[in-house]
Amino acid sequence: MSPVPGTGDAPWFLDVVPVAHVSIIVLCWALVAIFLVDVFRNPRLDGNARIMWAS
């Protein structure tokens, strides 16, 4: 670490945290999409149940 603020190298986690955060957000949206497709393709659910599970 540098004694003067703003002149040293950034800590390693400042490079990793944003990438991990965006990756987790993308994973969550992908899971939501997968589950919604499953809800609407599931033959065991009727129309009202599909709406309830999708909301």
PyMOL Python script that loads the backbone (N, CA, C, O; Angstrom):
from pymol import cmd

cmd.read_pdbstr("""\
ATOM      1  N   MET A   1       0.840  -1.181   0.000  1.00  0.00           N
ATOM      2  CA  MET A   1       0.000   0.000   0.000  1.00  0.00           C
ATOM      3  C   MET A   1       0.885   1.243   0.000  1.00  0.00           C
ATOM      4  O   MET A   1       1.949   1.286   0.617  1.00  0.00           O
ATOM      5  N   SER A   2       0.411   2.221  -0.697  1.00  0.00           N
ATOM      6  CA  SER A   2       1.146   3.472  -0.800  1.00  0.00           C
ATOM      7  C   SER A   2       0.699   4.412   0.319  1.00  0.00           C
ATOM      8  O   SER A   2      -0.478   4.427   0.682  1.00  0.00           O
ATOM      9  N   PRO A   3       1.639   5.205   0.873  1.00  0.00           N
ATOM     10  CA  PRO A   3       1.237   6.147   1.925  1.00  0.00           C
ATOM     11  C   PRO A   3       0.399   7.311   1.390  1.00  0.00           C
ATOM     12  O   PRO A   3      -0.268   7.995   2.166  1.00  0.00           O
ATOM     13  N   VAL A   4       0.426   7.544   0.068  1.00  0.00           N
ATOM     14  CA  VAL A   4      -0.354   8.624  -0.534  1.00  0.00           C
ATOM     15  C   VAL A   4      -1.613   8.011  -1.156  1.00  0.00           C
ATOM     16  O   VAL A   4      -1.508   7.150  -2.029  1.00  0.00           O
ATOM     17  N   PRO A   5      -2.787   8.439  -0.721  1.00  0.00           N
ATOM     18  CA  PRO A   5      -4.027   7.868  -1.271  1.00  0.00           C
ATOM     19  C   PRO A   5      -4.138   8.092  -2.781  1.00  0.00           C
ATOM     20  O   PRO A   5      -3.839   9.171  -3.293  1.00  0.00           O
ATOM     21  N   GLY A   6      -4.571   7.056  -3.466  1.00  0.00           N
ATOM     22  CA  GLY A   6      -4.797   7.158  -4.902  1.00  0.00           C
ATOM     23  C   GLY A   6      -3.590   6.897  -5.772  1.00  0.00           C
ATOM     24  O   GLY A   6      -3.682   7.021  -6.993  1.00  0.00           O
ATOM     25  N   THR A   7      -2.444   6.535  -5.180  1.00  0.00           N
ATOM     26  CA  THR A   7      -1.243   6.314  -5.990  1.00  0.00           C
ATOM     27  C   THR A   7      -0.797   4.863  -6.008  1.00  0.00           C
ATOM     28  O   THR A   7       0.094   4.511  -6.780  1.00  0.00           O
ATOM     29  N   GLY A   8      -1.385   4.015  -5.186  1.00  0.00           N
ATOM     30  CA  GLY A   8      -0.978   2.617  -5.135  1.00  0.00           C
ATOM     31  C   GLY A   8      -1.862   1.734  -5.998  1.00  0.00           C
ATOM     32  O   GLY A   8      -2.823   2.195  -6.613  1.00  0.00           O
ATOM     33  N   ASP A   9      -1.518   0.467  -6.028  1.00  0.00           N
ATOM     34  CA  ASP A   9      -2.336  -0.505  -6.752  1.00  0.00           C
ATOM     35  C   ASP A   9      -3.614  -0.782  -5.970  1.00  0.00           C
ATOM     36  O   ASP A   9      -3.624  -0.754  -4.739  1.00  0.00           O
ATOM     37  N   ALA A  10      -4.682  -1.047  -6.699  1.00  0.00           N
ATOM     38  CA  ALA A  10      -5.950  -1.384  -6.063  1.00  0.00           C
ATOM     39  C   ALA A  10      -5.867  -2.799  -5.499  1.00  0.00           C
ATOM     40  O   ALA A  10      -5.173  -3.651  -6.055  1.00  0.00           O
ATOM     41  N   PRO A  11      -6.566  -3.050  -4.405  1.00  0.00           N
ATOM     42  CA  PRO A  11      -6.589  -4.409  -3.862  1.00  0.00           C
ATOM     43  C   PRO A  11      -7.183  -5.390  -4.877  1.00  0.00           C
ATOM     44  O   PRO A  11      -7.985  -5.006  -5.728  1.00  0.00           O
ATOM     45  N   TRP A  12      -6.783  -6.646  -4.779  1.00  0.00           N
ATOM     46  CA  TRP A  12      -7.191  -7.662  -5.757  1.00  0.00           C
ATOM     47  C   TRP A  12      -8.701  -7.843  -5.802  1.00  0.00           C
ATOM     48  O   TRP A  12      -9.256  -8.118  -6.866  1.00  0.00           O
ATOM     49  N   PHE A  13      -9.374  -7.694  -4.666  1.00  0.00           N
ATOM     50  CA  PHE A  13     -10.808  -7.972  -4.635  1.00  0.00           C
ATOM     51  C   PHE A  13     -11.624  -6.922  -5.376  1.00  0.00           C
ATOM     52  O   PHE A  13     -12.781  -7.179  -5.709  1.00  0.00           O
ATOM     53  N   LEU A  14     -11.067  -5.758  -5.642  1.00  0.00           N
ATOM     54  CA  LEU A  14     -11.803  -4.764  -6.421  1.00  0.00           C
ATOM     55  C   LEU A  14     -11.902  -5.161  -7.889  1.00  0.00           C
ATOM     56  O   LEU A  14     -12.724  -4.608  -8.619  1.00  0.00           O
ATOM     57  N   ASP A  15     -11.087  -6.101  -8.328  1.00  0.00           N
ATOM     58  CA  ASP A  15     -11.212  -6.652  -9.671  1.00  0.00           C
ATOM     59  C   ASP A  15     -12.160  -7.843  -9.714  1.00  0.00           C
ATOM     60  O   ASP A  15     -12.813  -8.081 -10.730  1.00  0.00           O
ATOM     61  N   VAL A  16     -12.238  -8.585  -8.629  1.00  0.00           N
ATOM     62  CA  VAL A  16     -13.015  -9.823  -8.591  1.00  0.00           C
ATOM     63  C   VAL A  16     -14.477  -9.586  -8.231  1.00  0.00           C
ATOM     64  O   VAL A  16     -15.360 -10.220  -8.808  1.00  0.00           O
ATOM     65  N   VAL A  17     -14.745  -8.704  -7.307  1.00  0.00           N
ATOM     66  CA  VAL A  17     -16.101  -8.512  -6.793  1.00  0.00           C
ATOM     67  C   VAL A  17     -17.088  -8.069  -7.885  1.00  0.00           C
ATOM     68  O   VAL A  17     -18.171  -8.648  -7.965  1.00  0.00           O
ATOM     69  N   PRO A  18     -16.776  -7.083  -8.721  1.00  0.00           N
ATOM     70  CA  PRO A  18     -17.755  -6.702  -9.750  1.00  0.00           C
ATOM     71  C   PRO A  18     -18.061  -7.822 -10.742  1.00  0.00           C
ATOM     72  O   PRO A  18     -19.206  -7.985 -11.163  1.00  0.00           O
ATOM     73  N   VAL A  19     -17.048  -8.584 -11.111  1.00  0.00           N
ATOM     74  CA  VAL A  19     -17.262  -9.696 -12.039  1.00  0.00           C
ATOM     75  C   VAL A  19     -18.135 -10.766 -11.388  1.00  0.00           C
ATOM     76  O   VAL A  19     -19.047 -11.294 -12.024  1.00  0.00           O
ATOM     77  N   ALA A  20     -17.864 -11.082 -10.141  1.00  0.00           N
ATOM     78  CA  ALA A  20     -18.673 -12.075  -9.431  1.00  0.00           C
ATOM     79  C   ALA A  20     -20.112 -11.578  -9.263  1.00  0.00           C
ATOM     80  O   ALA A  20     -21.057 -12.354  -9.400  1.00  0.00           O
ATOM     81  N   HIS A  21     -20.272 -10.307  -8.972  1.00  0.00           N
ATOM     82  CA  HIS A  21     -21.601  -9.738  -8.777  1.00  0.00           C
ATOM     83  C   HIS A  21     -22.427  -9.819 -10.067  1.00  0.00           C
ATOM     84  O   HIS A  21     -23.580 -10.249 -10.038  1.00  0.00           O
ATOM     85  N   VAL A  22     -21.855  -9.418 -11.168  1.00  0.00           N
ATOM     86  CA  VAL A  22     -22.568  -9.473 -12.450  1.00  0.00           C
ATOM     87  C   VAL A  22     -22.851 -10.921 -12.839  1.00  0.00           C
ATOM     88  O   VAL A  22     -23.914 -11.215 -13.385  1.00  0.00           O
ATOM     89  N   SER A  23     -21.923 -11.822 -12.568  1.00  0.00           N
ATOM     90  CA  SER A  23     -22.129 -13.238 -12.877  1.00  0.00           C
ATOM     91  C   SER A  23     -23.302 -13.817 -12.083  1.00  0.00           C
ATOM     92  O   SER A  23     -24.097 -14.588 -12.620  1.00  0.00           O
ATOM     93  N   ILE A  24     -23.406 -13.452 -10.831  1.00  0.00           N
ATOM     94  CA  ILE A  24     -24.511 -13.945 -10.001  1.00  0.00           C
ATOM     95  C   ILE A  24     -25.841 -13.365 -10.480  1.00  0.00           C
ATOM     96  O   ILE A  24     -26.853 -14.066 -10.478  1.00  0.00           O
ATOM     97  N   ILE A  25     -25.853 -12.106 -10.888  1.00  0.00           N
ATOM     98  CA  ILE A  25     -27.089 -11.501 -11.412  1.00  0.00           C
ATOM     99  C   ILE A  25     -27.532 -12.230 -12.679  1.00  0.00           C
ATOM    100  O   ILE A  25     -28.714 -12.537 -12.835  1.00  0.00           O
ATOM    101  N   VAL A  26     -26.597 -12.507 -13.579  1.00  0.00           N
ATOM    102  CA  VAL A  26     -26.924 -13.226 -14.817  1.00  0.00           C
ATOM    103  C   VAL A  26     -27.439 -14.627 -14.492  1.00  0.00           C
ATOM    104  O   VAL A  26     -28.403 -15.088 -15.102  1.00  0.00           O
ATOM    105  N   LEU A  27     -26.811 -15.298 -13.548  1.00  0.00           N
ATOM    106  CA  LEU A  27     -27.260 -16.630 -13.142  1.00  0.00           C
ATOM    107  C   LEU A  27     -28.682 -16.580 -12.577  1.00  0.00           C
ATOM    108  O   LEU A  27     -29.494 -17.454 -12.883  1.00  0.00           O
ATOM    109  N   CYS A  28     -28.991 -15.587 -11.770  1.00  0.00           N
ATOM    110  CA  CYS A  28     -30.340 -15.464 -11.204  1.00  0.00           C
ATOM    111  C   CYS A  28     -31.383 -15.255 -12.295  1.00  0.00           C
ATOM    112  O   CYS A  28     -32.442 -15.881 -12.264  1.00  0.00           O
ATOM    113  N   TRP A  29     -31.097 -14.380 -13.263  1.00  0.00           N
ATOM    114  CA  TRP A  29     -32.049 -14.145 -14.354  1.00  0.00           C
ATOM    115  C   TRP A  29     -32.217 -15.396 -15.215  1.00  0.00           C
ATOM    116  O   TRP A  29     -33.315 -15.680 -15.692  1.00  0.00           O
ATOM    117  N   ALA A  30     -31.127 -16.143 -15.414  1.00  0.00           N
ATOM    118  CA  ALA A  30     -31.228 -17.389 -16.184  1.00  0.00           C
ATOM    119  C   ALA A  30     -32.109 -18.397 -15.450  1.00  0.00           C
ATOM    120  O   ALA A  30     -32.918 -19.082 -16.077  1.00  0.00           O
ATOM    121  N   LEU A  31     -31.962 -18.494 -14.134  1.00  0.00           N
ATOM    122  CA  LEU A  31     -32.798 -19.410 -13.362  1.00  0.00           C
ATOM    123  C   LEU A  31     -34.262 -18.992 -13.393  1.00  0.00           C
ATOM    124  O   LEU A  31     -35.143 -19.847 -13.487  1.00  0.00           O
ATOM    125  N   VAL A  32     -34.535 -17.700 -13.315  1.00  0.00           N
ATOM    126  CA  VAL A  32     -35.918 -17.224 -13.418  1.00  0.00           C
ATOM    127  C   VAL A  32     -36.509 -17.627 -14.768  1.00  0.00           C
ATOM    128  O   VAL A  32     -37.645 -18.097 -14.833  1.00  0.00           O
ATOM    129  N   ALA A  33     -35.751 -17.446 -15.835  1.00  0.00           N
ATOM    130  CA  ALA A  33     -36.235 -17.811 -17.169  1.00  0.00           C
ATOM    131  C   ALA A  33     -36.493 -19.310 -17.265  1.00  0.00           C
ATOM    132  O   ALA A  33     -37.512 -19.728 -17.814  1.00  0.00           O
ATOM    133  N   ILE A  34     -35.588 -20.114 -16.742  1.00  0.00           N
ATOM    134  CA  ILE A  34     -35.752 -21.573 -16.781  1.00  0.00           C
ATOM    135  C   ILE A  34     -37.000 -21.993 -16.004  1.00  0.00           C
ATOM    136  O   ILE A  34     -37.773 -22.828 -16.476  1.00  0.00           O
ATOM    137  N   PHE A  35     -37.198 -21.421 -14.823  1.00  0.00           N
ATOM    138  CA  PHE A  35     -38.357 -21.788 -14.016  1.00  0.00           C
ATOM    139  C   PHE A  35     -39.663 -21.339 -14.660  1.00  0.00           C
ATOM    140  O   PHE A  35     -40.662 -22.053 -14.577  1.00  0.00           O
ATOM    141  N   LEU A  36     -39.676 -20.170 -15.301  1.00  0.00           N
ATOM    142  CA  LEU A  36     -40.893 -19.726 -15.981  1.00  0.00           C
ATOM    143  C   LEU A  36     -41.234 -20.624 -17.163  1.00  0.00           C
ATOM    144  O   LEU A  36     -42.404 -20.931 -17.387  1.00  0.00           O
ATOM    145  N   VAL A  37     -40.241 -21.042 -17.909  1.00  0.00           N
ATOM    146  CA  VAL A  37     -40.485 -21.961 -19.018  1.00  0.00           C
ATOM    147  C   VAL A  37     -41.034 -23.275 -18.471  1.00  0.00           C
ATOM    148  O   VAL A  37     -41.953 -23.855 -19.049  1.00  0.00           O
ATOM    149  N   ASP A  38     -40.475 -23.742 -17.365  1.00  0.00           N
ATOM    150  CA  ASP A  38     -40.943 -24.990 -16.763  1.00  0.00           C
ATOM    151  C   ASP A  38     -42.390 -24.867 -16.283  1.00  0.00           C
ATOM    152  O   ASP A  38     -43.177 -25.800 -16.441  1.00  0.00           O
ATOM    153  N   VAL A  39     -42.741 -23.728 -15.702  1.00  0.00           N
ATOM    154  CA  VAL A  39     -44.119 -23.527 -15.224  1.00  0.00           C
ATOM    155  C   VAL A  39     -45.101 -23.617 -16.381  1.00  0.00           C
ATOM    156  O   VAL A  39     -46.140 -24.266 -16.260  1.00  0.00           O
ATOM    157  N   PHE A  40     -44.790 -22.980 -17.491  1.00  0.00           N
ATOM    158  CA  PHE A  40     -45.747 -22.945 -18.593  1.00  0.00           C
ATOM    159  C   PHE A  40     -45.740 -24.220 -19.440  1.00  0.00           C
ATOM    160  O   PHE A  40     -46.659 -24.434 -20.231  1.00  0.00           O
ATOM    161  N   ARG A  41     -44.738 -25.053 -19.291  1.00  0.00           N
ATOM    162  CA  ARG A  41     -44.711 -26.330 -20.020  1.00  0.00           C
ATOM    163  C   ARG A  41     -45.149 -27.508 -19.163  1.00  0.00           C
ATOM    164  O   ARG A  41     -45.280 -28.621 -19.672  1.00  0.00           O
ATOM    165  N   ASN A  42     -45.374 -27.290 -17.894  1.00  0.00           N
ATOM    166  CA  ASN A  42     -45.724 -28.367 -16.983  1.00  0.00           C
ATOM    167  C   ASN A  42     -47.186 -28.773 -17.193  1.00  0.00           C
ATOM    168  O   ASN A  42     -48.087 -27.967 -16.960  1.00  0.00           O
ATOM    169  N   PRO A  43     -47.432 -30.012 -17.629  1.00  0.00           N
ATOM    170  CA  PRO A  43     -48.813 -30.439 -17.886  1.00  0.00           C
ATOM    171  C   PRO A  43     -49.629 -30.663 -16.610  1.00  0.00           C
ATOM    172  O   PRO A  43     -50.854 -30.764 -16.683  1.00  0.00           O
ATOM    173  N   ARG A  44     -48.988 -30.742 -15.458  1.00  0.00           N
ATOM    174  CA  ARG A  44     -49.715 -30.981 -14.211  1.00  0.00           C
ATOM    175  C   ARG A  44     -50.378 -29.732 -13.658  1.00  0.00           C
ATOM    176  O   ARG A  44     -51.166 -29.818 -12.717  1.00  0.00           O
ATOM    177  N   LEU A  45     -50.068 -28.558 -14.234  1.00  0.00           N
ATOM    178  CA  LEU A  45     -50.652 -27.313 -13.749  1.00  0.00           C
ATOM    179  C   LEU A  45     -51.742 -26.844 -14.697  1.00  0.00           C
ATOM    180  O   LEU A  45     -51.579 -26.884 -15.916  1.00  0.00           O
ATOM    181  N   ASP A  46     -52.855 -26.399 -14.126  1.00  0.00           N
ATOM    182  CA  ASP A  46     -53.892 -25.803 -14.976  1.00  0.00           C
ATOM    183  C   ASP A  46     -53.606 -24.306 -15.131  1.00  0.00           C
ATOM    184  O   ASP A  46     -52.606 -23.812 -14.608  1.00  0.00           O
ATOM    185  N   GLY A  47     -54.463 -23.588 -15.836  1.00  0.00           N
ATOM    186  CA  GLY A  47     -54.224 -22.180 -16.140  1.00  0.00           C
ATOM    187  C   GLY A  47     -54.058 -21.304 -14.919  1.00  0.00           C
ATOM    188  O   GLY A  47     -53.155 -20.468 -14.868  1.00  0.00           O
ATOM    189  N   ASN A  48     -54.933 -21.491 -13.922  1.00  0.00           N
ATOM    190  CA  ASN A  48     -54.856 -20.669 -12.715  1.00  0.00           C
ATOM    191  C   ASN A  48     -53.600 -20.968 -11.918  1.00  0.00           C
ATOM    192  O   ASN A  48     -52.982 -20.052 -11.374  1.00  0.00           O
ATOM    193  N   ALA A  49     -53.218 -22.212 -11.839  1.00  0.00           N
ATOM    194  CA  ALA A  49     -52.007 -22.577 -11.103  1.00  0.00           C
ATOM    195  C   ALA A  49     -50.766 -22.015 -11.788  1.00  0.00           C
ATOM    196  O   ALA A  49     -49.822 -21.592 -11.121  1.00  0.00           O
ATOM    197  N   ARG A  50     -50.769 -22.011 -13.116  1.00  0.00           N
ATOM    198  CA  ARG A  50     -49.620 -21.443 -13.846  1.00  0.00           C
ATOM    199  C   ARG A  50     -49.457 -19.965 -13.527  1.00  0.00           C
ATOM    200  O   ARG A  50     -48.345 -19.490 -13.296  1.00  0.00           O
ATOM    201  N   ILE A  51     -50.566 -19.246 -13.517  1.00  0.00           N
ATOM    202  CA  ILE A  51     -50.499 -17.814 -13.221  1.00  0.00           C
ATOM    203  C   ILE A  51     -50.003 -17.596 -11.801  1.00  0.00           C
ATOM    204  O   ILE A  51     -49.197 -16.700 -11.549  1.00  0.00           O
ATOM    205  N   MET A  52     -50.486 -18.418 -10.872  1.00  0.00           N
ATOM    206  CA  MET A  52     -50.058 -18.274  -9.482  1.00  0.00           C
ATOM    207  C   MET A  52     -48.566 -18.547  -9.332  1.00  0.00           C
ATOM    208  O   MET A  52     -47.873 -17.788  -8.655  1.00  0.00           O
ATOM    209  N   TRP A  53     -48.058 -19.608  -9.944  1.00  0.00           N
ATOM    210  CA  TRP A  53     -46.651 -19.958  -9.834  1.00  0.00           C
ATOM    211  C   TRP A  53     -45.764 -18.957 -10.565  1.00  0.00           C
ATOM    212  O   TRP A  53     -44.624 -18.738 -10.155  1.00  0.00           O
ATOM    213  N   ALA A  54     -46.258 -18.350 -11.629  1.00  0.00           N
ATOM    214  CA  ALA A  54     -45.446 -17.417 -12.400  1.00  0.00           C
ATOM    215  C   ALA A  54     -45.374 -16.036 -11.751  1.00  0.00           C
ATOM    216  O   ALA A  54     -44.452 -15.270 -12.032  1.00  0.00           O
ATOM    217  N   SER A  55     -46.327 -15.715 -10.892  1.00  0.00           N
ATOM    218  CA  SER A  55     -46.321 -14.372 -10.306  1.00  0.00           C
ATOM    219  C   SER A  55     -45.463 -14.279  -9.060  1.00  0.00           C
ATOM    220  O   SER A  55     -45.362 -13.210  -8.458  1.00  0.00           O
TER     221      SER A  55
END
""", "prot")
cmd.dss("prot")
cmd.show_as("cartoon", "prot")
cmd.util.cbc("prot")
cmd.orient("prot")
